[in-house]
């Protein structure tokens, strides 16, 4: 893999990028759990918890603060919105199929691909087209809860 230069991120996108780091940690935890033959239901319980405590709020903030600043026919907006709808549906399925290894793999793969797309393409696109006033409005976003959701989760299945 080629080394990529760091992406210069506008402050308005910084909190979203921090959230993405947490999302990529979720992907890693799912994969670690599956790799170590952890009961998939334990992993599924955590993924549903993380989704409700963190990821769903992040998605809603992106939809409200970022996507709405793009034209409805913007191709990157459409892709991001479609990705969100797919993840919403996968999480709804996971509520009833927490022990489904294939679904857990699919969630990890989809989420990683989506985060990489937003970081490498969508955020750069937004930074290029938004006015400084729009970026300043977005920069005022603060995470609802500064504590990581993991602090409330006791089953650290991803650690051996």
PyMOL commands that set and color helices and strands:
alter all, ss='L'
color gray80, all
select helices_A, chain A and resi 11-35+40-69+75-96+101-129+132-139+149-152
alter helices_A, ss='H'
color red, helices_A
deselect
rebuild
show_as cartoon
